[in-house]
Amino acid sequence: MVEPRSTDVVIAGAGYVGLATAVALKASAPHLSVTVIDAAPTGVWRNDTRASAIAAAASRMLDRLGCWDSILPEAQPINEMIVTDSRTSDPVRPVFLTFNGEIEPGEPFAHMVENRILNASLRAKADALGVTFIEGAPVDGFEHGEAHLIVNYADGKSLATRLLIAADGVKSRLRDMAGIKTVNWEYGQSGIVCTVAHERPHHGRAEEHFLPAGPFAILPLTGNRSSLVWTERTADAERLINEDDFLFDAELEQRFGLKLGELRVEGARKSFPLGLTLARDFVKPRFALAGDAAHGIHPIAGQGLNLGFKDAAALAETIVDADRLGLDIGSIAVLERYQTWRRFDTVQMGVTTDVLNRLFSNDSVPVRALRDFGLGLVERMPRLKGFFIRQAAGLSTTAKIAAGPADLGRGLNYSGLGY
Ligand SMILES: Cc1cc2nc3c(=O)[nH]c(=O)nc-3n(C[C@H](O)[C@H](O)[C@H](O)COP(=O)(O)OP(=O)(O)OC[C@H]3O[C@@H](n4cnc5c(N)ncnc54)[C@H](O)[C@@H]3O)c2cc1C
């Protein structure tokens, strides 16, 4: 394939957010040329053993982008969710809060989807829409021209563009290159992620066990399998990851229990250091951040990727609108609309997950009593529970208000993406 010398939009990063942005742009404005450049070699995502909770708002968007049909057969609906709060060694984990998983009849508030399936679907759609890919080629710099940017990648190659979108993850090098500062701190915790096969069916039930080191989430996958997001202090997580199978399984069993029968870890165990990173600006002239490059949050509420999908939809809407009006898609006046649209929602979610993590990842007796009282109160208030479910589904009123003017009854409507 001949690589283009210039393109309307360059997206650095072929992760979920970079791909979703490319698809959303090409679906609404096929005449715009879009090039995605990724540091990783082709197909590396096939080894991603993680799974994500995809909120209803995000699955509606993926549906409008023509991706959901290929994902749905391999997506596990979350039919029910329980929340417990106990010490690791406690023999029983009393349930403080239960949620019925539907936001509308027949529509669960979230599905669990394996990341490789999500990526394959977005990638196939991007290819079909004519997005150009350059892989195994990190973006290593960019310079401002008259009415364009020159993006440098892979040791000396370059490409002129009207707009560079950085979707290069939480440690974004492009964010640093653009001189954008962050608010950032580490939690001293890591999330151990692995897939567990079990003897008995989970019936679509998700479980969030609050333990002193942090949340231990059991998230249902298709078949008799679950995905774990197991938070530990970073040193303990490193020890567990390198533990031999017998000792790891014993630690797992203590937290998971045997209610689903014998457990067997499938594939690799990985751990991810957890922190909060919020970019102070999302845009500069001809430059925009999206996804984890703009906001890395704690996975306690499973919302990181869902926020990134909202960025993708809002950014695509902003660019397509400007293009329709004949405006310069890389001008700061255009890009500030995207920033205003997305910043409040992401800061709000970042702060919420931070507070939840501090409240639930500790063993202080008064704090435990207070939070258990709070959970019990929510359990007795169906309207409040309904509010939390809509938050988790990405369909809350505050998310809509934060999103800006294009608010339709069933969520947001970015360029007809039906989000
Ligand atoms: C333990 C854990 C569990 C999670 N669970 C959930 C969940 O259930 N639900 C949910 O919504 N979210 C969840 N998240 C968050 C979610 O995984 C992230 O929000 C999401 O992966 C971010 O996607 P992204 O595309 O922004 O970045 P990434 O997935 O990090 O992709 C970045 C891409 O940029 C590329 N890249 C990097 N540098 C360059 C460069 N210089 N040039 C070109 N390309 C580059 C990389 O190769 C990569 O392909 C979880 C996170 C963790 C850590």
The ligand as an ORCA input file, in Angstrom:
! r2SCAN-3c Opt
* xyz 0 1
  C      -7.592     -3.151     34.956
  C      -8.435     -2.309     34.046
  C      -9.764     -2.649     33.797
  C     -10.591     -1.851     32.986
  N     -11.894     -2.181     32.779
  C     -12.702     -1.345     32.046
  C     -14.096     -1.634     31.843
  O     -14.618     -2.658     32.291
  N     -14.849     -0.739     31.125
  C     -14.308      0.402     30.617
  O     -15.040      1.208     30.026
  N     -12.981      0.679     30.772
  C     -12.178     -0.152     31.469
  N     -10.846      0.135     31.627
  C     -10.283      1.312     30.948
  C      -9.974      1.010     29.480
  O      -9.184     -0.158     29.363
  C      -9.234      2.194     28.861
  O      -9.991      3.356     29.128
  C      -9.082      2.027     27.348
  O      -8.268      0.935     27.033
  C      -8.481      3.295     26.735
  O      -8.441      3.158     25.343
  P      -7.555      4.136     24.476
  O      -7.840      3.755     23.052
  O      -7.745      5.546     24.911
  O      -6.037      3.800     24.845
  P      -5.226      2.452     24.691
  O      -6.123      1.267     24.698
  O      -4.144      2.528     25.716
  O      -4.573      2.538     23.227
  C      -3.502      3.409     22.941
  C      -2.910      3.041     21.569
  O      -1.942      4.035     21.227
  C      -0.796      3.400     20.675
  N       0.340      4.310     20.865
  C       1.016      4.591     22.004
  N       1.998      5.500     21.769
  C       1.910      5.817     20.442
  C       2.637      6.702     19.590
  N       3.667      7.477     20.043
  N       2.310      6.761     18.284
  C       1.286      6.002     17.782
  N       0.572      5.145     18.571
  C       0.871      5.062     19.863
  C      -0.700      2.089     21.430
  O       0.041      1.128     20.685
  C      -2.190      1.693     21.560
  O      -2.635      0.940     20.456
  C     -10.031     -0.670     32.418
  C      -8.684     -0.341     32.641
  C      -7.888     -1.148     33.457
  C      -6.440     -0.771     33.701
*
